[in-house]
Amino acid sequence: MRLRFAFVVPMLLAGGAIRAQQAPATPIIELSPEDKDRGLNGPQKNFFFTTQQTPTNDYRNAGFFGQKLRPYLASNEEALDNLNDYRRQKWLFLTERLVFVGAVGVYGQQVLAGPGDQQYFNSTQKVAIGVAAFSLLSNILITRHTNEHLQRAVGAYNAGLSSARTGGLRRLAPSAVGLTAAVGGRPQLALRWSLR
């Protein structure tokens, strides 16, 4: 019995050392706590991330389009697709802002343009007001899921790492938790897992 124990312990220690040497050099990406909590229609500002094992206050800026995250996500196609969707949404957001500012500028120019009294509701101004209103409504639709795309990119990247690196419990955690109504009318716990 002691002989087996004396033989097994060094083998386990050597196996742990070998596994530690074979650990992938790919870092886990963690978003800042504020950025993890961004939901639908959240603020359209830059995300901050860290690649350290123990997150500290040393977060790096991901860039307006997430371009500084791209080198880390290059090995994961799903993460890159989500990052490209994030970049597309940010371009749409910038375009919408330019259209809105342009419409307000045209309206202001029309108010101040003409000799004599200022006009506030001629046909050109009606079009400018309509374009500005359409721009504001499209802003709601554009920004609704923009932040989710970057969060999904980081989630897809981290899910693609080996379970030895991220821990078995992290891979077993459900991707969504909620309540659902059952036939009897009593609420039930709903869990969803993303299989990769």
Steps between C-alpha positions, in 0.01 A plus 500: 500500500778743593692403190203589280451831682870582467481426127169682429579832673812581289312399185212735586739785572688438175171485309397835649832654399464368145146636474620838633764511227245412233254771607413715202657844479163646401379740769146522629340834419301666777294814448488767768213463748317801352528357151375156606182663628422696184163393372270588217529860381800551728745785460695508174845547647815291481530167677790427734656154542782318672680176423637445849400196705390713794319807368637822642438862416749468213243492221591582142282689257356273227461792259179649361458216249658233723810501280741451789324172587536360148854357548380301802190370321678413174501125574123473551277542194177541696656770717622684188153482345350658811775764505427580134130537590601738780710705258211514250262623771748769608528623139120513479496694827752755369308533172176558689663770714633676187156487337340645813755782531463571128121518528520736798753712308273521195206598720707768674630632171145521365384692807777754463507508118257737339459874532267643760313284748627155587303203370463192716288263294550521124516191279879458527476526878224239505729260316788579738274438802384171347857387431607593855203311649571196282864518603412503870265203458762306306748576780282297737507202266872532423618527860263235637739206459830671415664431837385138495709432190827583677393311813415198281838526327684484832269221621556295184874545529508395866268206433735381226791464739570161649322401821839449666567870456158638589395243757237231469237691697517797266417282201211339686343831599175577316512772236158636600286481812139614526146426602232352278129441547389138521165354395375513861588870527783452748834649397785262424873553482626497139865421423670507160843371407706591195668187370837550334 
